[in-house]
Amino acid sequence: MSQLANQIAVVTGAGRGIGRAIALKFAGEGADVVVVSRTQENSEKVAAEIRALGRKAWAFAVDVSDGNAVTAAADKIIADAGKVDILVNNAGVTRDGLLMRMSDADWDTVLNTNLKGAFHFTRAFFRTFAKQRAGRILNISSVIGLIGNPGQSNYAASKAGLIGFTQSIARELGGRGVTVNAIAPGFIETDMTVDLNAELKANILKQIPLGKFGQAEDIANAALFLASASARYVTGQVLTVDGGMVM
């Protein structure tokens, strides 16, 4: 039996990488999926893949840092899909640089997308989740939010912030039967890591006990568990999927 049958999932940053993998995994387990990315082209492409699996899909182009745009999209999603059972806040960007040379724009872009974007979408669906007294919210953090990384103070701050956000909202919605958890991926082979040079990759691999980078599928599998009935008694947690890197 499909683990997510008859459920509606909203996945942000679903146009590629981890978000796309989660959207397709959920669809494969019976969910209908709202695909949210920055461009309509990417959203439509993944929505088409979901429809090919026999599930319904809706494609939205939304800048998650724009609160008004998110509110409008959320209203349309409820109108079109009728409900939301699962929200995955995955949209994220990087603007790396040492702090002494980091611009306000680079700081704000990362915090507004990675952290404020999750706030916008969670707030937009908060009453929906509370009223139906059921649901799953997943926030995609990072091991960088747990241990930091030189040249990524903005990214680390945004991902650490997501963990505190996750735990706070888990407490707010716990009495309504809604679970809220975070996943902290390690180094995953995506568009964001493909450009790392060979020396840097070798140094990173030395820090990973399993000796290899993860795949987007590894994060999608973790998301499926947390979104499923199997995780009904799990909330406010951070599931680290990193090959043992930060244990």
Buried (B, 14 or more C-beta within 10 A) or exposed (E): EBBBEEBBBBBBBBBBBBBBBBBBBBBBBBBBBBBBBBEBEBBBBBBEBBBEEEBBBBBBBBBBBBBEBBBBBBEBBBEEBEBBBBBBBBBBBBBBBEEEEBEEEBBBBBBBBBBBBBBBBBBBBBEBBBEBEBBBBBBBBBBBBBBBBEBBBBBBBBBBBBBEBBBEBBEBBEEBBBBBBBBBBBBBBBEBBEEBEEEEEEEBBEBBEEEEBBBBBBBBBBBBBBBBEEBEEBBBBBBBBBBEBBE
